Amino acid sequence: MSPMTLPLVISLDNCPKPYSVVHSRSEQFMRTIMVLALAAALAGAEASAVMAQLSPPTPEVAVGPQYSSTHVYVAPSDFDRFVASFIATFGGTTSKTGVFTITPTPSLTMSQLVLTPVGNLSVLGFETPIPYPFGAERTGYLVTDLDAAVQAARDDGADVIVSPFPDPLGRDSIIQWPGGVNMQLYWHTTAPSYAPLATVPENRVYLSSDEADVFVHDFTGLCWSKAAFTELRSRRRRLATIATA
């Protein structure tokens, strides 16, 4: 008998009725290959499922960190002095100052974009009363498709507190996340072109411990971002730092 046909006896002790199965080594080899192939297929399917979970669940409508801006509301009398002081500290350039209606209701505000290597500001000085909820939003984010971005935010738990409306440069909307964090989403008719930032600014959001986890879960769902928590036990509140991937 050749080595390839020597009998191999395998006892299946856990079967309901003990018995023995006799296979040749060649059959056992083929069985091993089949088991390995099945394991590889299952591993591939599992990896595909994991990758599907890791894929961005929302439309890719973001542009870049140089196209987000921190909203700063100042009195018209302090407007020019504030901008000059900020530029003197961080460097950069500014757009021309103008007076516009940037809300869906009648209003007038001085507006100027401040572009610096460390982050951008939208400086606003209302000459009329500020209509609610404007003035409470922290940051404005440029998107490539406003309707898709607003719907994605709503799907991820945000409340749309100002529906999309036209402004002098395009369209805007205000959304609110759990914990009362307001943000602006906006779209420009003509896409702007800004230089990349030297450093990406940190955006700090202070929330109660009751709302922090919900906020981070919902916000990262929209932004496909990584979250790092720092526990501030002495103040009994949590600082959620969001670093967009």
C-alpha positions as CSV (number, residue, x, y, z in Angstrom):
1,M,0.0,0.0,0.0
2,S,1.5,3.4,-1.0
3,P,1.9,6.1,1.7
4,M,-1.0,8.1,0.1
5,T,-3.5,5.3,0.8
6,L,-2.6,4.4,4.4
7,P,-5.8,4.3,6.5
8,L,-6.4,7.1,9.0
9,V,-8.9,6.4,11.8
10,I,-10.8,9.4,13.3
11,S,-13.0,8.8,16.4
12,L,-16.0,11.1,16.8
13,D,-16.5,10.7,20.5
14,N,-19.1,13.4,20.7
15,C,-21.6,11.9,18.3
16,P,-24.9,10.5,19.6
17,K,-23.7,7.0,18.7
18,P,-20.0,6.4,18.9
19,Y,-18.5,5.1,15.7
20,S,-15.3,5.3,13.7
21,V,-14.8,6.8,10.2
22,V,-11.9,5.7,8.0
23,H,-10.5,8.1,5.4
24,S,-7.4,8.0,3.3
25,R,-4.7,10.6,3.8
26,S,-5.6,12.2,0.4
27,E,-9.2,12.5,1.4
28,Q,-8.2,14.1,4.7
29,F,-5.9,16.5,2.9
30,M,-8.8,17.6,0.7
31,R,-11.1,17.9,3.7
32,T,-8.5,20.2,5.4
33,I,-8.3,22.3,2.3
34,M,-12.1,22.7,2.2
35,V,-12.2,23.6,5.9
36,L,-9.5,26.3,5.3
37,A,-11.3,27.7,2.3
38,L,-14.5,27.9,4.2
39,A,-12.8,29.6,7.1
40,A,-11.2,32.1,4.7
41,A,-14.6,32.8,3.1
42,L,-16.2,33.4,6.5
43,A,-13.3,35.6,7.6
44,G,-13.7,37.6,4.3
45,A,-17.5,38.0,4.9
46,E,-16.9,39.1,8.5
47,A,-14.3,41.6,7.3
48,S,-16.7,42.9,4.7
49,A,-19.3,43.4,7.4
50,V,-16.9,45.2,9.6
51,M,-15.8,47.5,6.8
52,A,-19.4,48.2,6.0
53,Q,-19.9,49.3,9.5
54,L,-16.8,51.5,9.4
55,S,-17.8,53.1,6.1
56,P,-19.0,56.7,6.5
57,P,-22.8,56.3,7.1
58,T,-23.6,59.8,5.8
59,P,-23.0,61.6,2.5
60,E,-19.6,63.0,2.1
61,V,-20.5,66.7,1.9
62,A,-17.7,68.2,4.0
63,V,-15.0,70.3,2.3
64,G,-12.1,71.0,4.7
65,P,-11.2,72.6,8.0
66,Q,-10.2,75.9,6.3
67,Y,-13.9,76.2,5.2
68,S,-15.3,76.2,8.7
69,S,-15.4,79.3,10.8
70,T,-16.0,80.3,14.4
71,H,-18.9,82.8,14.7
72,V,-18.0,85.8,16.8
73,Y,-20.7,88.4,17.6
74,V,-19.5,91.8,18.6
75,A,-21.0,95.2,19.0
76,P,-20.7,97.4,15.8
77,S,-18.7,99.9,17.8
78,D,-16.1,97.2,18.6
79,F,-16.0,95.6,15.2
80,D,-13.0,97.1,13.6
81,R,-10.9,97.1,16.8
82,F,-11.6,93.4,17.4
83,V,-10.6,92.4,13.9
84,A,-7.5,94.5,13.9
85,S,-6.4,93.0,17.3
86,F,-7.1,89.5,16.2
87,I,-5.1,89.8,12.9
88,A,-2.2,91.5,14.8
89,T,-2.1,88.5,17.1
90,F,-2.5,85.6,14.7
91,G,-1.7,87.1,11.3
92,G,-3.8,86.5,8.2
93,T,-6.1,88.5,6.0
94,T,-9.7,89.7,5.9
95,S,-12.5,90.0,3.4
96,K,-14.1,93.4,2.8
97,T,-16.6,94.5,5.4
98,G,-20.2,94.7,4.3
99,V,-23.7,95.1,5.7
100,F,-26.0,92.3,4.8
101,T,-29.2,90.4,5.7
102,I,-28.0,86.9,6.8
103,T,-31.2,85.7,8.5
104,P,-34.5,84.6,7.0
105,T,-36.2,87.5,8.8
106,P,-35.4,91.2,8.2
107,S,-32.2,92.2,9.9
108,L,-28.9,94.0,9.1
109,T,-25.4,93.0,10.3
110,M,-21.9,94.0,9.6
111,S,-20.0,91.0,8.4
112,Q,-16.4,90.2,7.7
113,L,-14.4,87.0,7.2
114,V,-11.1,86.7,9.0
115,L,-8.7,84.2,7.5
116,T,-5.7,83.2,9.7
117,P,-3.2,80.2,9.6
118,V,-4.7,78.9,12.8
119,G,-8.4,79.2,12.0
120,N,-11.1,81.4,10.5
121,L,-13.7,83.7,12.1
122,S,-17.0,85.0,10.8
123,V,-17.3,88.3,12.6
124,L,-20.8,89.7,12.9
125,G,-22.0,93.0,14.3
126,F,-25.8,93.3,14.2
127,E,-27.1,96.8,13.7
128,T,-30.7,95.5,14.4
129,P,-31.9,93.1,17.1
130,I,-30.5,89.6,16.6
131,P,-33.4,87.2,15.7
132,Y,-33.5,84.0,17.7
133,P,-31.7,81.5,17.5
134,F,-28.9,83.4,15.7
135,G,-26.1,84.4,18.0
136,A,-26.0,81.0,19.8
137,E,-24.4,79.0,17.0
138,R,-20.7,78.2,17.6
139,T,-19.4,77.3,14.2
140,G,-20.3,77.4,10.6
141,Y,-19.4,74.5,8.3
142,L,-19.3,74.8,4.5
143,V,-20.9,71.8,2.7
144,T,-21.2,70.8,-0.9
145,D,-24.9,69.9,-0.7
146,L,-26.9,71.7,2.0
147,D,-30.1,69.6,1.7
148,A,-28.1,66.4,2.0
149,A,-26.1,67.7,4.9
150,V,-29.2,68.9,6.8
151,Q,-31.0,65.6,6.2
152,A,-27.9,63.6,7.4
153,A,-27.8,65.8,10.5
154,R,-31.4,65.2,11.2
155,D,-31.0,61.4,10.7
156,D,-28.1,61.5,13.2
157,G,-30.1,63.1,15.9
158,A,-29.8,66.9,15.3
159,D,-32.8,69.2,15.4
160,V,-33.1,71.6,12.5
161,I,-34.1,74.8,14.3
162,V,-33.7,77.0,11.2
163,S,-34.7,75.4,7.9
164,P,-32.5,76.1,4.9
165,F,-32.9,79.7,3.6
166,P,-31.2,81.9,1.0
167,D,-28.5,84.4,2.0
168,P,-26.4,86.8,-0.1
169,L,-23.8,84.1,-0.9
170,G,-25.9,80.9,-1.1
171,R,-28.0,79.1,1.5
172,D,-27.8,78.5,5.3
173,S,-29.4,76.4,8.0
174,I,-29.0,76.1,11.8
175,I,-29.0,72.8,13.5
176,Q,-28.9,71.9,17.2
177,W,-27.3,68.8,18.8
178,P,-28.2,67.2,22.1
179,G,-27.0,69.4,24.9
180,G,-28.0,72.5,23.1
181,V,-25.0,72.8,20.8
182,N,-26.0,75.0,17.8
183,M,-24.1,74.9,14.5
184,Q,-24.5,76.5,11.1
185,L,-24.4,74.6,7.8
186,Y,-23.9,76.7,4.7
187,W,-23.4,76.4,1.0
188,H,-22.0,79.0,-1.4
189,T,-23.3,79.5,-4.9
190,T,-19.7,80.0,-6.0
191,A,-17.3,77.7,-4.2
192,P,-14.7,79.6,-2.3
193,S,-11.0,78.8,-2.3
194,Y,-9.0,79.3,0.9
195,A,-5.4,78.3,1.8
196,P,-5.0,75.2,4.0
197,L,-4.6,75.9,7.7
198,A,-1.2,75.6,9.3
199,T,-3.0,74.0,12.3
200,V,-6.5,72.8,12.7
201,P,-8.2,74.6,15.6
202,E,-9.7,72.8,18.5
203,N,-13.4,73.2,19.0
204,R,-14.4,72.7,22.7
205,V,-17.9,71.8,23.7
206,Y,-18.9,71.8,27.4
207,L,-21.8,69.6,28.2
208,S,-23.4,67.9,31.2
209,S,-22.5,64.3,31.8
210,D,-26.1,63.4,31.0
211,E,-25.8,64.8,27.4
212,A,-22.1,64.3,26.6
213,D,-22.3,60.7,25.4
214,V,-25.4,61.4,23.3
215,F,-23.8,64.4,21.7
216,V,-20.6,62.6,20.8
217,H,-22.5,59.6,19.4
218,D,-24.8,61.7,17.2
219,F,-22.1,64.2,16.1
220,T,-19.5,61.6,15.2
221,G,-22.3,59.8,13.2
222,L,-22.6,62.8,11.0
223,C,-19.0,63.8,10.8
224,W,-17.3,60.4,10.6
225,S,-14.9,61.5,13.3
226,K,-13.0,60.2,16.3
227,A,-13.8,61.2,19.8
228,A,-11.6,61.5,22.8
229,F,-13.0,62.2,26.3
230,T,-11.4,64.0,29.1
231,E,-13.1,63.7,32.4
232,L,-13.2,66.9,34.4
233,R,-14.2,65.5,37.8
234,S,-13.5,68.6,39.8
235,R,-16.1,70.5,37.8
236,R,-18.5,67.6,37.4
237,R,-18.7,68.0,33.7
238,R,-17.2,66.4,30.6
239,L,-15.2,68.0,27.9
240,A,-15.8,66.3,24.6
241,T,-13.1,67.0,22.1
242,I,-13.9,66.1,18.6
243,A,-11.1,65.5,16.2
244,T,-12.4,65.1,12.7
245,A,-10.7,62.3,10.8
